[in-house]
Every structure is written in structure tokens, then in C-alpha cells.
Amino acid sequence: MNIVGLLLAGGKSSRYGKQKLFEAYEGRALFQRSIKAMQNAGISSIYIVTNRELAPAFEHPVIIEEEPHGGPLHALHTAMEMLPSDWVQVLAGDLPYVDAPTVETILQTAKAHPSADIILPTTNGRHQPLHAAYHTRCLPILRELVENESSMKALYEAVKTRTLSFSNDHPAFININRPEDWREHHE
């Protein structure tokens, strides 16, 4: 199975008040935790999709969004047009508790269900598209959707999506949007 990792790192962090990607948790910046989880899950090619302003801060290969801050659907489209792979494992850059076993489970599910276009984790009844694996078969639909859409939901409703349930208290899906989120998850 040919797979690349894609870190989504182009957001404004407006609710956080400053760029949260570089906030440290247990000695590592948030974006580095997502990269490490993909590396430890066996993904050797990892790219970061971001904007021109943030690009110099990253050491991994960077894909620059032509229209910055367009959201994850547009970021995925930009990256998939350029990436040489069958599958793209996406992770957001603001996940302090993401881990390799979670990524491995997603990839094992993709391998076990080769006709699926998306492996979409769910927890607490919520879809987690910023943790999902996307097959390049999604690209034609993505090309159409980005013309008028910004919702990831539009994509996973338009292709063959296989959901993958995780326990409701699985911490890998917690992201940080505001400074108070740290207190909320440490109590």
C-alpha cells in the first residue's frame, strides 16, 4: 500500500490568539506530535500543507496553498494534486495526544478494505475527517467540490466512505482551539 502523510498546518489559530502549531506539549511542538505519530506508524513520506507565511518554519517538505486559509477540503485538494501516492493519511497540526497506534489502525482498515475511498474515524458519534485516510480516487470529486464547497462532509458523503469507530474517550482526537482547552483536558 503506497501512502504518504499529510499534516494540515495552514490555519490562522484565531481562536487561540497566536499560532498554536508551535505550542509545546511534553517537549514537542503540536505539529511535531502529528508528524511523529505518522512516522512511528511507518509513514516515511510526510508533507506539510500550509501557507507562505508559515512555510519557512517547517523542516519537512512543504506544499503551499495557493489560496491560504481555504480550509481542510482545499488543503487536501491542493496536496492530492501533487502527491505521488495511492493513500493520503491526514492529520491536523493541533493534536497533543495523537499516537501511532491510532494511525496504524486507520491504515490497517484501509488495507483491509481496498475498495473504500475514505477511512473515516468516528468518536462520540462525530466524524473525524482531520484524522482520516483518503484514496486518490477521491481526487475527481475533490476537483468538483472545491469550486463551491468548503466542508469535508461534502467529500465523505460523495464517495465510498468506511467509518471506523473509536471509543468515546479516545484522546487522539482531541484538538486544541483555545488556550483554555489545555486546562479542560488536563483536569
Secondary structure in CASP SS format (residue, H / E / C, confidence):
PFRMAT SS
TARGET T0000
AUTHOR 0000-0000-0000
METHOD secondary structure of the structure
MODEL  1
M C 1.00
N C 1.00
I E 1.00
V E 1.00
G E 1.00
L E 1.00
L E 1.00
L E 1.00
A C 1.00
G C 1.00
G C 1.00
K C 1.00
S C 1.00
S C 1.00
R C 1.00
Y C 1.00
G C 1.00
K C 1.00
Q C 1.00
K H 1.00
L H 1.00
F H 1.00
E C 1.00
A E 1.00
Y E 1.00
E C 1.00
G C 1.00
R E 1.00
A E 1.00
L H 1.00
F H 1.00
Q H 1.00
R H 1.00
S H 1.00
I H 1.00
K H 1.00
A H 1.00
M H 1.00
Q H 1.00
N H 1.00
A C 1.00
G C 1.00
I C 1.00
S C 1.00
S C 1.00
I E 1.00
Y E 1.00
I E 1.00
V E 1.00
T E 1.00
N C 1.00
R C 1.00
E C 1.00
L C 1.00
A H 1.00
P H 1.00
A H 1.00
F C 1.00
E C 1.00
H C 1.00
P C 1.00
V E 1.00
I E 1.00
I E 1.00
E C 1.00
E C 1.00
E C 1.00
P C 1.00
H C 1.00
G C 1.00
G C 1.00
P H 1.00
L H 1.00
H H 1.00
A H 1.00
L H 1.00
H H 1.00
T H 1.00
A H 1.00
M H 1.00
E H 1.00
M H 1.00
L C 1.00
P C 1.00
S C 1.00
D C 1.00
W E 1.00
V E 1.00
Q E 1.00
V E 1.00
L E 1.00
A E 1.00
G C 1.00
D C 1.00
L C 1.00
P C 1.00
Y C 1.00
V C 1.00
D C 1.00
A H 1.00
P H 1.00
T H 1.00
V H 1.00
E H 1.00
T H 1.00
I H 1.00
L H 1.00
Q H 1.00
T H 1.00
A H 1.00
K H 1.00
A H 1.00
H C 1.00
P C 1.00
S C 1.00
A C 1.00
D C 1.00
I E 1.00
I E 1.00
L E 1.00
P E 1.00
T E 1.00
T E 1.00
N C 1.00
G C 1.00
R E 1.00
H E 1.00
Q C 1.00
P H 1.00
L H 1.00
H H 1.00
A C 1.00
A E 1.00
Y E 1.00
H E 1.00
T H 1.00
R H 1.00
C H 1.00
L H 1.00
P H 1.00
I H 1.00
L H 1.00
R H 1.00
E H 1.00
L H 1.00
V C 1.00
E C 1.00
N C 1.00
E C 1.00
S C 1.00
S C 1.00
M H 1.00
K H 1.00
A H 1.00
L H 1.00
Y H 1.00
E H 1.00
A H 1.00
V C 1.00
K C 1.00
T E 1.00
R E 1.00
T E 1.00
L E 1.00
S E 1.00
F C 1.00
S C 1.00
N C 1.00
D C 1.00
H C 1.00
P H 1.00
A H 1.00
F H 1.00
I C 1.00
N C 1.00
I C 1.00
N C 1.00
R C 1.00
P C 1.00
E H 1.00
D H 1.00
W H 1.00
R H 1.00
E H 1.00
H H 1.00
H H 1.00
E C 1.00
END
